[in-house]
């Protein structure tokens, strides 16, 4: 059971797009991935075509009512499994933030319900370091960090590194991470400069694969489809295939 948190404190960097399409790529390889949507905006849930859920049907029920994760899991037609997100998740920070040991809730739930399952688990995190994201990071074996080429996104990685360092000290273990450059355009000087900066800072922790700035990646969620179902031959689909194979070859999902 490899648990991967897809996280960045900055929004708009391709976090949900990456969760959706890496999971879909793994499904095409018959790896039976599970996606857990911990973002109150529930974007990955919507992108998978799952709509109009009651508040007790998804991850909110796990935190609020202690419903086991396996009972909340939905099997989708594209080979994915999903624990849906819901706006009710926004109440978790308010209602449970002061609960002792709350940051370990998800890990305990995974161990209780899915420890037997050797399929990869991807967690789409909220773009904030609150109770939900802390749960994802505490449960995760590794973190995949999408980032765009703009100045503020790259500067935000400094804060994220600091936050992960504090968490590592508390957990007394290293959280392996990979940084993924998204919305990349080789023809733009800003993108080339960002690539050089990230290589210098992260070295081997920077993914070799870069995700191109492909409009199809933004269009597919509106149709409730992953990129492979929407436009299997587009550049974005090609990049996410390459990324998945790169991560598999480096044992990221082991």
Secondary structure as the mmCIF struct_conf table of DSSP 4:
data_model
#
loop_
_struct_conf.conf_type_id
_struct_conf.id
_struct_conf.beg_label_comp_id
_struct_conf.beg_label_asym_id
_struct_conf.beg_label_seq_id
_struct_conf.end_label_comp_id
_struct_conf.end_label_asym_id
_struct_conf.end_label_seq_id
STRN STRN1 UNK A 3 UNK A 6
BEND BEND1 UNK A 9 UNK A 14
HELX_RH_AL_P HELX_RH_AL_P1 UNK A 15 UNK A 28
TURN_TY1_P TURN_TY1_P1 UNK A 29 UNK A 30
STRN STRN2 UNK A 34 UNK A 37
TURN_TY1_P TURN_TY1_P2 UNK A 40 UNK A 41
HELX_RH_AL_P HELX_RH_AL_P2 UNK A 43 UNK A 47
TURN_TY1_P TURN_TY1_P3 UNK A 48 UNK A 49
BEND BEND2 UNK A 52 UNK A 52
HELX_RH_3T_P HELX_RH_3T_P1 UNK A 55 UNK A 57
BEND BEND3 UNK A 58 UNK A 58
HELX_RH_AL_P HELX_RH_AL_P3 UNK A 59 UNK A 65
HELX_RH_AL_P HELX_RH_AL_P4 UNK A 69 UNK A 72
STRN STRN3 UNK A 73 UNK A 75
TURN_TY1_P TURN_TY1_P4 UNK A 77 UNK A 78
BEND BEND4 UNK A 79 UNK A 79
STRN STRN4 UNK A 81 UNK A 83
HELX_RH_3T_P HELX_RH_3T_P2 UNK A 87 UNK A 89
HELX_RH_AL_P HELX_RH_AL_P5 UNK A 90 UNK A 96
TURN_TY1_P TURN_TY1_P5 UNK A 97 UNK A 98
BEND BEND5 UNK A 99 UNK A 99
TURN_TY1_P TURN_TY1_P6 UNK A 100 UNK A 101
HELX_RH_3T_P HELX_RH_3T_P3 UNK A 102 UNK A 104
HELX_RH_AL_P HELX_RH_AL_P6 UNK A 105 UNK A 114
TURN_TY1_P TURN_TY1_P7 UNK A 115 UNK A 116
BEND BEND6 UNK A 119 UNK A 119
STRN STRN5 UNK A 121 UNK A 124
BEND BEND7 UNK A 127 UNK A 128
BEND BEND8 UNK A 130 UNK A 130
HELX_RH_AL_P HELX_RH_AL_P7 UNK A 131 UNK A 139
BEND BEND9 UNK A 141 UNK A 141
STRN STRN6 UNK A 142 UNK A 147
BEND BEND10 UNK A 149 UNK A 150
HELX_RH_AL_P HELX_RH_AL_P8 UNK A 151 UNK A 171
TURN_TY1_P TURN_TY1_P8 UNK A 172 UNK A 172
BEND BEND11 UNK A 173 UNK A 173
STRN STRN7 UNK A 176 UNK A 181
BEND BEND12 UNK A 183 UNK A 183
STRN STRN8 UNK A 184 UNK A 184
TURN_TY1_P TURN_TY1_P9 UNK A 186 UNK A 187
HELX_RH_AL_P HELX_RH_AL_P9 UNK A 189 UNK A 202
HELX_RH_3T_P HELX_RH_3T_P4 UNK A 203 UNK A 205
STRN STRN9 UNK A 206 UNK A 206
BEND BEND13 UNK A 208 UNK A 208
STRN STRN10 UNK A 212 UNK A 212
HELX_RH_AL_P HELX_RH_AL_P10 UNK A 215 UNK A 219
HELX_RH_3T_P HELX_RH_3T_P5 UNK A 220 UNK A 223
TURN_TY1_P TURN_TY1_P10 UNK A 224 UNK A 224
HELX_RH_AL_P HELX_RH_AL_P11 UNK A 227 UNK A 231
TURN_TY1_P TURN_TY1_P11 UNK A 232 UNK A 233
BEND BEND14 UNK A 234 UNK A 234
HELX_RH_AL_P HELX_RH_AL_P12 UNK A 235 UNK A 249
TURN_TY1_P TURN_TY1_P12 UNK A 250 UNK A 253
#
